């Protein structure tokens, strides 16, 4: 498949890029700063641009089969890069006739808030309400734009991200009341799940959680 990856220089984005290339896909990495992309491959193309600039997205979108989105920003940064950026991506997808969107958001808000009961006290009562509050709100708006899009979408909601190894042995699609979650998962395993959603309809138009 011909894939375009947004957020390709981030932690999950790099894993998506590496794994997609290893699987034989042709990849376009849409990045603000090409110097941050240290992956070199004959099937990798670089498109420079900002997701906040709709005019930069549309030309890069042409000719692809599916979109993978792992855009983000520091937890304490105020802004709407996730929601507005994804809204711009959706508009470009519709203009280009591309249907499949797999997007990474997060566990811990909306109908997945119950999972926070399995996180440490400090994370649940200090980090989430004071540090992650704006990021979670941006993710919630991001998800709303996706759900309203009428695209073939899957929203992957991972627990706390780590730089651990690819295991392919993780929990997915569990209810928010699921017990004995470790509330963490490697970026490599998140990328593994997201790439599987390109051809699997099990979670089509759903918001599966991911965790060990």
N, C-alpha and C positions, 0 to 999 in steps of 0.2 A: 504494500500500500504506500501511497504518498501521503506523508503525515506532516503537519505543521505543529510545532510545539511552542507554546507561549510560556515564558518563564524558564527557558532552557538553560540559563546559567545558574539557576538556584539549585538547592540540594536535590529536590525531587526531579527537577527539570533535567539535570545532568544524567540522573539515573534513567529517566525516560529516553533521553537521547541515546545513551550507550546501549541500553537494552533493545531499543527499536532498531538500531543499526545492526546489532548482533543477530536480530531476527530476520534481517534481510529487507527491512523497509527503507524507503528513501525518505530522508528527513530534512525539513527546513526548520532551522532554529531561529525564531524571531526574538531578537535581543536588542537591548539598548546599546550595549557596549560589546562589540565583537571581540575585543581583546580579552574578555573574560571567558570566552569559549575556548577551552584548551583541548577539545576533542577534534581530531583530524581523521577524516574518512572520505572515501571516494563518493559515498552516497549521502554526504552531509552538505547542505547548502546553508549559508548564513544570510538572513534578511535583517538588516538594521532598521530599528524603528522603536517607537514608544507606543504601548497599548493605549495610552491616553490620547493618542493622535489617530483618529479614524482614517485620515488620509494616507497614513503609512501602512495600515493593516490591509486594506482592500487589495492593493497590487500584490502583496505577498501571499494573500490567500488563494489566488487563482491557481487552478489545476491540482488541488489536493483532494484526497478522499476523506480525510477525517482530521479533527482538531483535538489536541491535548492541551489542557490549560493547567498550569501550576504557578500562576503569578502570585506574588505576595509582596510583603514589605515588613520591615521590623515591627515587632509587636507594639512598641510605644510610639510609632509614627502615626500622626493624624492624617487621614486622607481616605480616598475611596478608590484606590488603584484596583482592588479586586472587583468591586461592583461596576464601576464605570468602565474599567478596562474590559471586563467580560461582556458588558453591554455592547461595547464597540466591536468585540470579536463576533458576537451573535449577529449583529447587523451586517458585518462583512461576510459571514457564512451564508446568510440568506441571500445576499446580493450575488454570491458566487455559486449558489446551489449546493452547498455542502450541508449534509444532514447530521453527521455523527459528531457529538461533542462529549468528551470525557474530561471532567473538571475535578480538581482537588480542592476541598474546603477543609473542614475540621469537625471533630467531635466536640460536644460540650455546650451547645446552645440549641434553642428551639426544641424540637421533639427528641433531641439526643442529650438534653441537659441532665437527665437522670444518671448518665454515665459518670458524671463528676463525683458522685458519691463514693466512687472507688479510687479517687485521687487523694493525695495527702492533704491535710488540713490547710497548710499554707497555700498550696496551689488553689484549692477550692475557694478559700475565703479571702485571700489576698491577691494572688496573681491574676485569677480570672476576673474579679470585679474591678480591679484597679489598673492592671497592666494590659490584659487581653480584651477588656470590654469593647473598645473601639474596633479592634480587629474582628471580634466576633460579630459585631453589628454590621461591619462591612461584608463579612462572609454571608450573613443572613440576607442582606440585600442582593448580593451576588447570586445566591441560590434562587431568590425570587425571580430575578431576570431570566435565569435559565429555565425555571419551571414554566414561565409564561411564554417561552420562545417557540414552542411547538416543534423543536428540533428532536432528534433522536439522542437524548442526553442520558448520561449517567454521572451522578455526583458522588465522588469517593470522599468519605469522611474519616480520615485517619485520626488515631489517638496521638499522643505526643511523639514527635518524630525523632528518630535517632539515626546515627550514621552506621548502624550495624549491617551485618551481611544479608545477602539475599537468601532467604530460607524457603520461601514458597509454602510455609506452614503457618498460616495466620488465620484468625477468625474473621469472618466477613458476613455482612448482612444480618447481624444479630440485633435483637430488640434493645432498647435503651436500658431495660431492666436486667440484661444479661449479667450473671454473676461471674466472679473470678476472672475478670479482665485485668490484664497487666497495665492497660492504658498507655501502651507504647507500641511502636512499630517502626521498623527501619524504612528509610526512604526508598531503599532498593525494593522492598516488598510492596510498598505503595505503588511504585512504578510498574512492578510485575502485575498487580491487580488492574491498574488502569489500562495497560496494553491489552490485557485479556478482554476488556470491555469493548474493544473495537469490533469484535466478531461474535460476542456472546450477548444474548438478549435477556439473560437471567435477571439483571438489575436495570433493565431499560426503564427510564423515567422513574428511577428510585434513588435513594440516598443511603447506600450501604455503609455502615461503620466498619472500620478496620482496626484490629488490635491483636496482640498476642493474648 
